[in-house]
Each structure stands twice: as structure tokens, then as C-alpha cells.
Amino acid sequence: MLTTFLFPLVILAAQTPAQDSITHVVLTLEAQRRAAHLNGNADQLASILADDFVDVGANGGRRTKQQNVDDTRTHVMRWTTLVARNERVQVFDSTAAVVTGEQEGAGTYNGQAFVRKTRYLRVYLERGGRWHNVAAHSTLIAP
């Protein structure tokens, strides 16, 4: 009986360093993603987003990697402020993780100023030795 109880705990303890490592990688990518948006660095953004990336934005629109990268490259989307809070990473296995958090941002889209606070969820997968953001969803937080 004691073995049945302790074995899952030993396995859980053995997974903690790997989970911590994945958490660190995902949070680093999140910080790089924000920096890419703030600096208008489309190439950096493209390296983080998977080719099959899909984004459901706070306005309900669906966007691809190419649309996100193009809007950054052509300055259709310009972020002036982008601050994340309460980020949490849930690691599912050695190849899948989800990050959730809240984000306050301001900037312009097609020349129109915006200020918004959102709650977001992003899915990361490890493929071929690299982690990529494969899906994102955000929703507005009412004032």
C-alpha cells in the first residue's frame, strides 16, 4: 500500500525540473513576443509563431501567423505599451504547455488609437527541438 502511494509522488518529483525548464522557456518566449510587438520586430515575432498559428482576438476575429507578422512589419499594428500580469504556465507533458495571464496594452491599429485590458490564453508546442506558439485567444476585461 505504501508503495502504491509513494510511487506517484516519486514520479511527480522527477518531473518538476523538466516542468520548471519548460515554464522558463515559455515565459521567455512570452517576453520575447511582447518585445517583438513593442519594437515592431516582425522577424522575431515570426520565429515565435508556428506556421499553423491561429489567433482569436478580443474582437472575435481569427488571424493567422502571416496576418500577425504582416501587420507588425507594415506597422498596421503598433504597440506603445504592453504589460503582462498574473502569468501562469501549465505544462502538460514534455511537448505541450499553456500560458494564461492578463495584459494591459495601448497602441494603434490602422491608425486608430486603442487602450485595452485583456485576459489571454496561448498554447505552446515543442516541435523538432523548438517551442512555438501555435494558438492564442484573448478576451476583453470590462473596466
C-alpha positions, 0 to 999 in steps of 0.5 A, a space after each residue: 500500500 505504501 508503495 502504491 502511494 509513494 510511487 506517484 509522488 516519486 514520479 511527480 518529483 522527477 518531473 518538476 525540473 523538466 516542468 520548471 525548464 519548460 515554464 522558463 522557456 515559455 515565459 521567455 518566449 512570452 517576453 520575447 513576443 511582447 518585445 517583438 510587438 513593442 519594437 515592431 520586430 516582425 522577424 522575431 515575432 515570426 520565429 515565435 509563431 508556428 506556421 499553423 498559428 491561429 489567433 482569436 482576438 478580443 474582437 472575435 476575429 481569427 488571424 493567422 501567423 502571416 496576418 500577425 507578422 504582416 501587420 507588425 512589419 507594415 506597422 498596421 499594428 503598433 504597440 506603445 505599451 504592453 504589460 503582462 500580469 498574473 502569468 501562469 504556465 501549465 505544462 502538460 507533458 514534455 511537448 505541450 504547455 499553456 500560458 494564461 495571464 492578463 495584459 494591459 496594452 495601448 497602441 494603434 491599429 490602422 491608425 486608430 488609437 486603442 487602450 485595452 485590458 485583456 485576459 489571454 490564453 496561448 498554447 505552446 508546442 515543442 516541435 523538432 527541438 523548438 517551442 512555438 506558439 501555435 494558438 492564442 485567444 484573448 478576451 476583453 476585461 470590462 473596466 
